Amino acid sequence: MPRLALYAAIVCLLAVAAAVVSFVNGSLLGIIWVLLAGITSNMWWYYRRKAKADAAAAAMAAAIAGDAPQAG
């Protein structure tokens, strides 16, 4: 997993935990934590998908260049 995606996932999990604690304590500040969790989950999805697309593009470029291992 790319580093930025990992950081986004960690922040997302921490934001969800903070939201739960805030709501359990009766604070409406948890709404902010839920919004932060939503943003960071989108960041995680974006960076993970971008890394997969970059890897596929690199594999395709290697295959076109003839650097790909031959089957058989």
TORDO-128262 format. One record per atom (N, C-alpha, C): residue number from 1; residue in three letters; atom name; x, y, z. Coordinates in nm, 4 decimals. Layout:
(NUM,ALA,CA,(X,Y,Z)),
...
END
This chain:
(1,MET,N,(0.0853,-0.1168,0.0000)),
(1,MET,CA,(0.0000,0.0000,0.0000)),
(1,MET,C,(0.0902,0.1235,0.0000)),
(2,PRO,N,(0.0575,0.2211,-0.0819)),
(2,PRO,CA,(0.1372,0.3442,-0.0847)),
(2,PRO,C,(0.1345,0.4157,0.0508)),
(3,ARG,N,(0.2397,0.4916,0.0750)),
(3,ARG,CA,(0.2536,0.5580,0.2050)),
(3,ARG,C,(0.1396,0.6552,0.2327)),
(4,LEU,N,(0.1018,0.7355,0.1338)),
(4,LEU,CA,(-0.0070,0.8312,0.1567)),
(4,LEU,C,(-0.1403,0.7619,0.1841)),
(5,ALA,N,(-0.1633,0.6498,0.1171)),
(5,ALA,CA,(-0.2861,0.5749,0.1422)),
(5,ALA,C,(-0.2847,0.5177,0.2839)),
(6,LEU,N,(-0.1704,0.4719,0.3281)),
(6,LEU,CA,(-0.1597,0.4179,0.4637)),
(6,LEU,C,(-0.1845,0.5274,0.5672)),
(7,TYR,N,(-0.1253,0.6439,0.5463)),
(7,TYR,CA,(-0.1478,0.7552,0.6384)),
(7,TYR,C,(-0.2954,0.7957,0.6405)),
(8,ALA,N,(-0.3576,0.8007,0.5250)),
(8,ALA,CA,(-0.4992,0.8377,0.5181)),
(8,ALA,C,(-0.5858,0.7353,0.5908)),
(9,ALA,N,(-0.5523,0.6079,0.5776)),
(9,ALA,CA,(-0.6293,0.5038,0.6459)),
(9,ALA,C,(-0.6146,0.5161,0.7975)),
(10,ILE,N,(-0.4939,0.5454,0.8427)),
(10,ILE,CA,(-0.4716,0.5603,0.9872)),
(10,ILE,C,(-0.5495,0.6798,1.0412)),
(11,VAL,N,(-0.5443,0.7914,0.9699)),
(11,VAL,CA,(-0.6182,0.9109,1.0144)),
(11,VAL,C,(-0.7683,0.8843,1.0114)),
(12,CYS,N,(-0.8135,0.8110,0.9127)),
(12,CYS,CA,(-0.9561,0.7781,0.9042)),
(12,CYS,C,(-0.9999,0.6945,1.0249)),
(13,LEU,N,(-0.9225,0.5945,1.0597)),
(13,LEU,CA,(-0.9570,0.5113,1.1751)),
(13,LEU,C,(-0.9543,0.5918,1.3052)),
(14,LEU,N,(-0.8559,0.6797,1.3182)),
(14,LEU,CA,(-0.8497,0.7635,1.4381)),
(14,LEU,C,(-0.9667,0.8615,1.4441)),
(15,ALA,N,(-1.0072,0.9142,1.3297)),
(15,ALA,CA,(-1.1209,1.0063,1.3260)),
(15,ALA,C,(-1.2503,0.9346,1.3623)),
(16,VAL,N,(-1.2650,0.8119,1.3166)),
(16,VAL,CA,(-1.3852,0.7348,1.3518)),
(16,VAL,C,(-1.3874,0.7075,1.5022)),
(17,ALA,N,(-1.2724,0.6712,1.5573)),
(17,ALA,CA,(-1.2649,0.6471,1.7020)),
(17,ALA,C,(-1.2963,0.7757,1.7798)),
(18,ALA,N,(-1.2441,0.8880,1.7341)),
(18,ALA,CA,(-1.2722,1.0153,1.8014)),
(18,ALA,C,(-1.4197,1.0515,1.7913)),
(19,ALA,N,(-1.4819,1.0212,1.6781)),
(19,ALA,CA,(-1.6249,1.0495,1.6624)),
(19,ALA,C,(-1.7075,0.9658,1.7593)),
(20,VAL,N,(-1.6714,0.8393,1.7711)),
(20,VAL,CA,(-1.7447,0.7522,1.8639)),
(20,VAL,C,(-1.7315,0.8035,2.0067)),
(21,VAL,N,(-1.6102,0.8384,2.0465)),
(21,VAL,CA,(-1.5885,0.8887,2.1825)),
(21,VAL,C,(-1.6658,1.0188,2.2028)),
(22,SER,N,(-1.6645,1.1068,2.1046)),
(22,SER,CA,(-1.7361,1.2336,2.1171)),
(22,SER,C,(-1.8863,1.2118,2.1330)),
(23,PHE,N,(-1.9426,1.1248,2.0518)),
(23,PHE,CA,(-2.0867,1.1006,2.0600)),
(23,PHE,C,(-2.1244,1.0302,2.1896)),
(24,VAL,N,(-2.0391,0.9399,2.2366)),
(24,VAL,CA,(-2.0672,0.8716,2.3630)),
(24,VAL,C,(-2.0667,0.9716,2.4782)),
(25,ASN,N,(-1.9786,1.0695,2.4709)),
(25,ASN,CA,(-1.9720,1.1720,2.5743)),
(25,ASN,C,(-2.0801,1.2796,2.5570)),
(26,GLY,N,(-2.1597,1.2696,2.4552)),
(26,GLY,CA,(-2.2699,1.3630,2.4358)),
(26,GLY,C,(-2.2308,1.4918,2.3653)),
(27,SER,N,(-2.1158,1.4923,2.3012)),
(27,SER,CA,(-2.0692,1.6124,2.2327)),
(27,SER,C,(-2.1056,1.6061,2.0849)),
(28,LEU,N,(-2.1518,1.7170,2.0325)),
(28,LEU,CA,(-2.1818,1.7225,1.8898)),
(28,LEU,C,(-2.0577,1.7503,1.8061)),
(29,LEU,N,(-1.9434,1.7631,1.8715)),
(29,LEU,CA,(-1.8173,1.7796,1.8013)),
(29,LEU,C,(-1.7857,1.6553,1.7169)),
(30,GLY,N,(-1.8514,1.5458,1.7472)),
(30,GLY,CA,(-1.8327,1.4231,1.6707)),
(30,GLY,C,(-1.8689,1.4389,1.5240)),
(31,ILE,N,(-1.9545,1.5361,1.4942)),
(31,ILE,CA,(-1.9922,1.5606,1.3545)),
(31,ILE,C,(-1.8696,1.6002,1.2739)),
(32,ILE,N,(-1.7833,1.6812,1.3328)),
(32,ILE,CA,(-1.6600,1.7213,1.2651)),
(32,ILE,C,(-1.5715,1.5996,1.2404)),
(33,TRP,N,(-1.5638,1.5111,1.3381)),
(33,TRP,CA,(-1.4814,1.3901,1.3224)),
(33,TRP,C,(-1.5366,1.2990,1.2134)),
(34,VAL,N,(-1.6686,1.2918,1.2024)),
(34,VAL,CA,(-1.7298,1.2109,1.0963)),
(34,VAL,C,(-1.6960,1.2695,0.9596)),
(35,LEU,N,(-1.7016,1.4018,0.9485)),
(35,LEU,CA,(-1.6658,1.4653,0.8216)),
(35,LEU,C,(-1.5187,1.4415,0.7872)),
(36,LEU,N,(-1.4314,1.4498,0.8864)),
(36,LEU,CA,(-1.2900,1.4231,0.8633)),
(36,LEU,C,(-1.2676,1.2775,0.8212)),
(37,ALA,N,(-1.3419,1.1863,0.8819)),
(37,ALA,CA,(-1.3313,1.0456,0.8436)),
(37,ALA,C,(-1.3752,1.0256,0.6983)),
(38,GLY,N,(-1.4778,1.0964,0.6565)),
(38,GLY,CA,(-1.5236,1.0863,0.5179)),
(38,GLY,C,(-1.4198,1.1373,0.4192)),
(39,ILE,N,(-1.3578,1.2486,0.4530)),
(39,ILE,CA,(-1.2553,1.3038,0.3640)),
(39,ILE,C,(-1.1358,1.2103,0.3542)),
(40,THR,N,(-1.0903,1.1602,0.4685)),
(40,THR,CA,(-0.9719,1.0743,0.4660)),
(40,THR,C,(-1.0003,0.9384,0.4024)),
(41,SER,N,(-1.1234,0.8896,0.4134)),
(41,SER,CA,(-1.1540,0.7633,0.3454)),
(41,SER,C,(-1.1513,0.7826,0.1938)),
(42,ASN,N,(-1.1960,0.8998,0.1474)),
(42,ASN,CA,(-1.1874,0.9294,0.0048)),
(42,ASN,C,(-1.0417,0.9416,-0.0401)),
(43,MET,N,(-0.9583,1.0019,0.0451)),
(43,MET,CA,(-0.8154,1.0126,0.0132)),
(43,MET,C,(-0.7522,0.8743,0.0046)),
(44,TRP,N,(-0.7877,0.7870,0.0993)),
(44,TRP,CA,(-0.7341,0.6501,0.0982)),
(44,TRP,C,(-0.7731,0.5801,-0.0308)),
(45,TRP,N,(-0.8995,0.5899,-0.0690)),
(45,TRP,CA,(-0.9469,0.5253,-0.1907)),
(45,TRP,C,(-0.8741,0.5795,-0.3128)),
(46,TYR,N,(-0.8570,0.7115,-0.3191)),
(46,TYR,CA,(-0.7922,0.7740,-0.4342)),
(46,TYR,C,(-0.6469,0.7284,-0.4479)),
(47,TYR,N,(-0.5706,0.7365,-0.3396)),
(47,TYR,CA,(-0.4286,0.7013,-0.3473)),
(47,TYR,C,(-0.4080,0.5525,-0.3735)),
(48,ARG,N,(-0.4954,0.4676,-0.3192)),
(48,ARG,CA,(-0.4856,0.3231,-0.3454)),
(48,ARG,C,(-0.5154,0.2944,-0.4921)),
(49,ARG,N,(-0.6190,0.3569,-0.5444)),
(49,ARG,CA,(-0.6552,0.3347,-0.6844)),
(49,ARG,C,(-0.5487,0.3917,-0.7789)),
(50,LYS,N,(-0.4907,0.5068,-0.7434)),
(50,LYS,CA,(-0.3864,0.5671,-0.8244)),
(50,LYS,C,(-0.2622,0.4778,-0.8292)),
(51,ALA,N,(-0.2274,0.4164,-0.7166)),
(51,ALA,CA,(-0.1119,0.3269,-0.7130)),
(51,ALA,C,(-0.1353,0.2037,-0.8008)),
(52,LYS,N,(-0.2558,0.1504,-0.7979)),
(52,LYS,CA,(-0.2877,0.0358,-0.8833)),
(52,LYS,C,(-0.2810,0.0735,-1.0306)),
(53,ALA,N,(-0.3317,0.1909,-1.0649)),
(53,ALA,CA,(-0.3284,0.2360,-1.2045)),
(53,ALA,C,(-0.1849,0.2604,-1.2498)),
(54,ASP,N,(-0.1022,0.3185,-1.1619)),
(54,ASP,CA,(0.0382,0.3414,-1.1966)),
(54,ASP,C,(0.1125,0.2101,-1.2170)),
(55,ALA,N,(0.0840,0.1104,-1.1333)),
(55,ALA,CA,(0.1483,-0.0202,-1.1474)),
(55,ALA,C,(0.1055,-0.0876,-1.2774)),
(56,ALA,N,(-0.0224,-0.0756,-1.3122)),
(56,ALA,CA,(-0.0708,-0.1345,-1.4363)),
(56,ALA,C,(-0.0091,-0.0644,-1.5571)),
(57,ALA,N,(0.0055,0.0668,-1.5495)),
(57,ALA,CA,(0.0668,0.1414,-1.6593)),
(57,ALA,C,(0.2139,0.1037,-1.6747)),
(58,ALA,N,(0.2832,0.0849,-1.5645)),
(58,ALA,CA,(0.4244,0.0447,-1.5704)),
(58,ALA,C,(0.4383,-0.0959,-1.6282)),
(59,ALA,N,(0.3472,-0.1855,-1.5918)),
(59,ALA,CA,(0.3503,-0.3207,-1.6460)),
(59,ALA,C,(0.3217,-0.3198,-1.7956)),
(60,MET,N,(0.2287,-0.2356,-1.8354)),
(60,MET,CA,(0.1957,-0.2262,-1.9774)),
(60,MET,C,(0.3136,-0.1688,-2.0556)),
(61,ALA,N,(0.3784,-0.0683,-2.0001)),
(61,ALA,CA,(0.4948,-0.0085,-2.0678)),
(61,ALA,C,(0.6068,-0.1096,-2.0777)),
(62,ALA,N,(0.6268,-0.1903,-1.9732)),
(62,ALA,CA,(0.7310,-0.2929,-1.9776)),
(62,ALA,C,(0.6979,-0.3997,-2.0800)),
(63,ALA,N,(0.5694,-0.4345,-2.0914)),
(63,ALA,CA,(0.5298,-0.5358,-2.1886)),
(63,ALA,C,(0.5470,-0.4846,-2.3306)),
(64,ILE,N,(0.5171,-0.3585,-2.3530)),
(64,ILE,CA,(0.5321,-0.3016,-2.4860)),
(64,ILE,C,(0.6812,-0.2914,-2.5224)),
(65,ALA,N,(0.7638,-0.2592,-2.4236)),
(65,ALA,CA,(0.9063,-0.2447,-2.4481)),
(65,ALA,C,(0.9758,-0.3801,-2.4642)),
(66,GLY,N,(0.9061,-0.4869,-2.4313)),
(66,GLY,CA,(0.9639,-0.6207,-2.4431)),
(66,GLY,C,(1.0409,-0.6662,-2.3228)),
(67,ASP,N,(1.0247,-0.5965,-2.2113)),
(67,ASP,CA,(1.0945,-0.6330,-2.0885)),
(67,ASP,C,(1.0172,-0.7321,-2.0038)),
(68,ALA,N,(0.8983,-0.7644,-2.0440)),
(68,ALA,CA,(0.8159,-0.8539,-1.9635)),
(68,ALA,C,(0.8680,-0.9972,-1.9759)),
(69,PRO,N,(0.8607,-1.0728,-1.8684)),
(69,PRO,CA,(0.9060,-1.2125,-1.8760)),
(69,PRO,C,(0.8173,-1.2927,-1.9697)),
(70,GLN,N,(0.8787,-1.3815,-2.0445)),
(70,GLN,CA,(0.8063,-1.4639,-2.1414)),
(70,GLN,C,(0.7502,-1.5878,-2.0726)),
(71,ALA,N,(0.6262,-1.6221,-2.1049)),
(71,ALA,CA,(0.5638,-1.7414,-2.0495)),
(71,ALA,C,(0.6131,-1.8651,-2.1247)),
(72,GLY,N,(0.6397,-1.9703,-2.0490)),
(72,GLY,CA,(0.6765,-2.0966,-2.1137)),
(72,GLY,C,(0.8164,-2.1196,-2.1163)),
END
